[in-house]
Amino acid sequence: MVESSKVTVPTADDRGRLLISCPDCPGIVAAVSDFLFRRGANIIHSSQHSTAPTGGRFFMRVVFDLPGFATDSAEVDAGFGGIADRFHMQWRIEHAARRKRLAIFVSKQDHCLLELLWQWRAGDLYADIAMVVSNHPDSGDAATSLGIPFHHVPVLPGAKYEAECRQLALLDGQVDLIVLARYMQILSSDFCRQWPQRIINIHHSFLPAFVGARPYEQALRAGVKLIGATAHYVTEELDAGPIIEQDVERVDHRHTVDDLVRIGRLIERHVLARAVQWHIEDRVLVHENSTVIFT
């Protein structure tokens, strides 16, 4: 009689994501695959990109199932350190099952907020919305009706520092990502430095065109035939952070500023939602002032 061996079936909690950035050289993929194989992991998906075969930068995203990963992830992290040192990697391992916690910042215009709330309620946005923060009270009902805490933090003239202190206190230890869903305030340099590559903004133009305020008016004056929206990570330089996603729509001479605003709202909603989705699924790696996105 042949004795059957017991097979451990991984659960949803046992799925991990490994993200890597390092100088390109031979052997990286083999080393990573061998490391996971020796620990009994099954690679579900793997993507990689090199900026140049010689002297370039290598990027990799690996999704794997590993029985026991939910409880033994520290051992996996420690074991991978030797390979990371050998290839001079910047890396991290994420739990796919852990929902990232979002804070959504909004002003009066709520179309981007409502898109994110709709996708979250439908189960398409795998995250927890920890709070909605606004400098106006208008969106309070939209958040609280879904059981999401709403915080009205006015930004009064000459009192931005005090407002940001309140916001940072609310965020402390509660949030993984800040989403600026048409939050029409410029964050201070100090605020941005505390949340590097963890603030996503939606700008209502196809950057780098029409930076700053009133981009639709700028677009109309320029006579462009395409308008767009850009989701990007926030840096200290206004509207100049690494771009995550963009989209455009064709317009013509008959469109007014109001038409451009109306058309732009739909683009903004979808572009921001895709960027947030890719971030929470650990698909975005930043390279200098650009991004590598494994979709």
C-alpha positions as CSV (number, residue, x, y, z in Angstrom):
1,M,0.0,0.0,0.0
2,V,1.3,3.4,-0.9
3,E,1.0,5.9,1.9
4,S,-0.5,9.1,0.7
5,S,1.2,12.4,1.7
6,K,-0.8,15.2,3.1
7,V,-0.9,18.3,0.8
8,T,-1.2,21.6,2.5
9,V,-3.5,23.8,0.5
10,P,-2.7,27.6,0.7
11,T,-5.5,29.9,1.8
12,A,-6.2,33.4,0.6
13,D,-4.1,34.6,3.6
14,D,-1.0,32.8,2.2
15,R,-0.7,34.9,-0.9
16,G,2.2,37.3,-1.0
17,R,3.7,39.9,-3.4
18,L,7.4,40.5,-3.8
19,L,8.5,43.8,-5.3
20,I,12.1,44.3,-6.4
21,S,14.2,47.1,-7.8
22,C,18.0,46.7,-8.4
23,P,20.8,47.1,-10.8
24,D,20.3,44.7,-13.8
25,C,22.5,41.7,-14.0
26,P,22.2,38.0,-14.9
27,G,20.8,35.6,-12.3
28,I,18.2,37.8,-10.5
29,V,15.1,35.9,-11.7
30,A,16.8,32.5,-11.1
31,A,17.7,33.5,-7.6
32,V,14.3,34.8,-6.7
33,S,12.5,31.7,-8.2
34,D,14.9,29.3,-6.4
35,F,14.3,31.1,-3.1
36,L,10.6,30.8,-3.4
37,F,10.8,27.2,-4.6
38,R,12.9,26.0,-1.7
39,R,10.3,27.4,0.7
40,G,7.5,25.5,-1.0
41,A,6.0,28.6,-2.7
42,N,4.0,28.4,-5.9
43,I,4.6,31.4,-8.2
44,I,1.2,32.6,-9.5
45,H,2.4,35.5,-11.6
46,S,5.7,37.2,-12.4
47,S,6.5,40.3,-14.3
48,Q,9.8,42.0,-14.9
49,H,11.3,45.0,-16.8
50,S,14.8,46.3,-17.4
51,T,15.6,49.9,-18.4
52,A,18.7,48.5,-20.2
53,P,20.3,45.1,-20.3
54,T,23.7,46.6,-19.4
55,G,23.9,49.2,-16.7
56,G,20.1,49.5,-16.4
57,R,17.7,49.1,-13.6
58,F,15.7,45.9,-13.1
59,F,12.2,45.8,-11.7
60,M,10.2,42.7,-10.7
61,R,6.8,41.8,-9.2
62,V,6.1,38.3,-8.1
63,V,2.8,37.0,-6.8
64,F,3.1,33.7,-4.9
65,D,1.2,31.3,-2.7
66,L,3.1,29.9,0.3
67,P,1.4,27.8,2.9
68,G,1.9,29.3,6.3
69,F,3.0,32.7,4.9
70,A,0.3,34.4,6.9
71,T,2.0,33.5,10.1
72,D,5.6,33.0,9.0
73,S,6.2,36.1,6.9
74,A,9.0,37.3,9.2
75,E,11.0,34.2,8.4
76,V,10.5,34.8,4.7
77,D,11.6,38.4,5.0
78,A,14.7,37.4,7.0
79,G,15.6,34.6,4.5
80,F,15.4,36.9,1.5
81,G,17.8,39.4,3.0
82,G,20.8,37.5,1.8
83,I,19.7,37.6,-1.8
84,A,18.7,41.2,-1.5
85,D,22.2,42.1,-0.3
86,R,23.8,40.1,-3.1
87,F,22.0,42.0,-5.8
88,H,21.8,45.4,-4.1
89,M,18.0,45.3,-4.1
90,Q,15.4,47.7,-2.9
91,W,12.5,45.3,-2.0
92,R,9.5,44.6,0.0
93,I,7.1,41.7,0.6
94,E,3.4,42.5,1.0
95,H,0.5,40.4,2.2
96,A,-2.0,40.3,-0.6
97,A,-4.9,39.7,1.8
98,R,-4.2,42.8,4.0
99,R,-6.4,45.6,3.0
100,K,-4.6,49.0,2.7
101,R,-6.2,51.8,4.7
102,L,-7.1,54.9,2.7
103,A,-7.8,58.5,3.7
104,I,-9.6,60.4,1.0
105,F,-9.2,64.1,1.0
106,V,-11.8,66.1,-0.9
107,S,-13.1,69.7,-1.2
108,K,-16.4,70.7,-2.7
109,Q,-16.3,68.7,-5.9
110,D,-17.2,65.1,-5.0
111,H,-17.2,63.2,-8.3
112,C,-13.9,61.5,-7.6
113,L,-14.9,60.7,-4.1
114,L,-18.2,59.2,-5.2
115,E,-16.4,57.0,-7.7
116,L,-14.1,55.6,-5.1
117,L,-17.0,55.1,-2.6
118,W,-19.0,53.3,-5.3
119,Q,-16.2,51.0,-6.3
120,W,-15.4,50.3,-2.6
121,R,-19.1,49.5,-1.8
122,A,-19.3,47.2,-4.9
123,G,-16.2,45.3,-3.7
124,D,-14.1,46.3,-6.6
125,L,-11.7,48.4,-4.5
126,Y,-10.0,46.0,-2.1
127,A,-9.2,48.5,0.6
128,D,-10.6,49.9,3.8
129,I,-11.6,53.6,3.7
130,A,-10.5,54.7,7.1
131,M,-11.7,58.3,6.8
132,V,-12.8,61.1,4.5
133,V,-11.2,64.5,5.3
134,S,-12.5,67.7,3.8
135,N,-12.0,71.5,4.2
136,H,-15.8,71.8,3.5
137,P,-18.7,70.0,5.1
138,D,-20.5,69.1,1.9
139,S,-19.4,65.5,1.6
140,G,-20.2,64.5,5.1
141,D,-23.4,62.7,4.3
142,A,-21.8,60.7,1.5
143,A,-19.2,59.3,3.9
144,T,-21.2,58.8,7.1
145,S,-24.1,57.1,5.2
146,L,-21.7,54.3,4.5
147,G,-20.3,54.2,8.0
148,I,-17.1,56.0,7.1
149,P,-15.7,58.6,9.5
150,F,-15.9,62.1,8.2
151,H,-13.6,64.9,9.4
152,H,-14.3,68.5,8.6
153,V,-10.9,70.4,8.8
154,P,-11.3,73.9,7.5
155,V,-8.2,75.5,6.0
156,L,-8.5,79.1,7.0
157,P,-6.4,81.9,5.5
158,G,-3.1,82.0,7.4
159,A,-3.9,78.8,9.3
160,K,-2.7,76.1,6.9
161,Y,-0.1,74.8,9.5
162,E,-2.8,74.3,12.1
163,A,-5.1,72.5,9.7
164,E,-2.3,70.2,8.6
165,C,-1.4,69.4,12.2
166,R,-5.0,68.3,12.8
167,Q,-4.9,66.2,9.6
168,L,-1.6,64.5,10.5
169,A,-3.0,63.7,13.9
170,L,-6.0,62.0,12.4
171,L,-3.8,60.1,10.0
172,D,-1.2,58.9,12.5
173,G,-1.1,55.1,12.6
174,Q,-4.5,54.8,10.9
175,V,-3.7,55.1,7.2
176,D,-1.4,53.6,4.5
177,L,-2.4,55.9,1.6
178,I,-3.8,59.4,1.1
179,V,-5.9,60.0,-1.9
180,L,-6.5,63.6,-3.0
181,A,-9.8,63.3,-4.8
182,R,-10.0,66.9,-6.1
183,Y,-8.7,68.3,-2.8
184,M,-8.1,71.8,-3.9
185,Q,-5.4,72.7,-1.5
186,I,-1.6,72.6,-1.9
187,L,0.0,70.4,0.8
188,S,3.1,71.9,2.5
189,S,6.5,70.5,1.8
190,D,6.7,69.1,5.4
191,F,3.4,67.2,4.9
192,C,4.7,65.7,1.6
193,R,8.0,64.7,3.1
194,Q,6.1,62.7,5.8
195,W,4.2,60.7,3.2
196,P,6.6,59.9,0.4
197,Q,5.0,57.9,-2.5
198,R,1.9,57.5,-0.3
199,I,-0.1,60.5,-1.6
200,I,-1.9,60.2,-4.9
201,N,-3.4,63.3,-6.5
202,I,-5.7,63.7,-9.5
203,H,-4.9,66.7,-11.6
204,H,-7.5,67.8,-14.2
205,S,-5.1,68.1,-17.1
206,F,-2.8,65.9,-19.2
207,L,0.4,66.8,-17.4
208,P,2.9,68.3,-17.9
209,A,0.5,70.6,-19.8
210,F,-1.5,73.1,-17.9
211,V,0.0,72.8,-14.5
212,G,-1.6,74.6,-11.6
213,A,-5.0,76.2,-11.3
214,R,-7.8,76.4,-13.9
215,P,-6.4,73.9,-16.4
216,Y,-9.6,73.7,-18.4
217,E,-9.5,77.5,-19.0
218,Q,-5.9,77.2,-20.0
219,A,-6.8,74.3,-22.4
220,L,-9.6,76.3,-24.0
221,R,-7.3,79.3,-24.6
222,A,-4.6,77.1,-26.1
223,G,-7.2,75.5,-28.5
224,V,-6.2,72.0,-27.7
225,K,-8.1,69.1,-29.3
226,L,-7.5,66.7,-26.4
227,I,-8.1,67.2,-22.7
228,G,-7.1,64.7,-20.1
229,A,-6.4,63.9,-16.4
230,T,-3.4,62.7,-14.6
231,A,-3.0,60.7,-11.4
232,H,0.4,61.1,-9.8
233,Y,2.3,60.8,-6.6
234,V,2.6,64.0,-4.7
235,T,6.0,65.6,-4.2
236,E,7.1,69.0,-3.0
237,E,7.1,70.3,-6.5
238,L,3.5,71.2,-7.6
239,D,2.0,68.7,-10.1
240,A,5.4,67.3,-10.9
241,G,5.4,63.9,-9.1
242,P,5.8,60.5,-10.7
243,I,2.8,59.9,-13.0
244,I,0.8,56.7,-12.4
245,E,-2.0,56.9,-14.9
246,Q,-3.4,59.3,-17.6
247,D,-6.3,59.4,-20.1
248,V,-7.7,61.8,-22.7
249,E,-10.9,62.7,-24.5
250,R,-11.2,64.5,-27.8
251,V,-12.7,68.0,-27.9
252,D,-13.2,70.6,-30.5
253,H,-13.8,74.3,-31.1
254,R,-17.5,74.1,-30.1
255,H,-16.8,73.1,-26.5
256,T,-17.0,75.7,-23.8
257,V,-15.1,75.7,-20.5
258,D,-18.2,74.2,-18.9
259,D,-18.2,71.4,-21.5
260,L,-14.6,70.7,-20.8
261,V,-15.2,70.5,-17.1
262,R,-18.1,68.1,-17.7
263,I,-16.1,65.9,-20.0
264,G,-13.1,66.1,-17.7
265,R,-15.0,64.8,-14.6
266,L,-15.5,61.4,-16.2
267,I,-11.8,61.1,-17.1
268,E,-10.7,62.2,-13.7
269,R,-12.9,59.7,-11.9
270,H,-11.6,56.7,-13.9
271,V,-8.0,57.8,-13.9
272,L,-7.9,58.3,-10.2
273,A,-9.7,55.0,-9.5
274,R,-7.2,53.0,-11.7
275,A,-4.2,54.6,-10.0
276,V,-5.5,53.9,-6.5
277,Q,-6.3,50.3,-7.6
278,W,-2.8,49.7,-8.9
279,H,-1.2,51.2,-5.8
280,I,-3.2,49.0,-3.4
281,E,-2.4,45.9,-5.5
282,D,1.3,46.7,-5.3
283,R,1.7,47.2,-9.0
284,V,3.6,50.5,-9.0
285,L,7.4,50.9,-8.6
286,V,8.9,54.3,-8.7
287,H,12.0,55.0,-10.7
288,E,13.5,58.5,-10.4
289,N,10.5,60.7,-11.4
290,S,8.7,58.0,-13.3
291,T,6.9,54.7,-12.6
292,V,7.0,51.1,-13.7
293,I,3.5,49.7,-13.5
294,F,2.9,45.9,-13.8
295,T,-0.8,45.8,-14.9
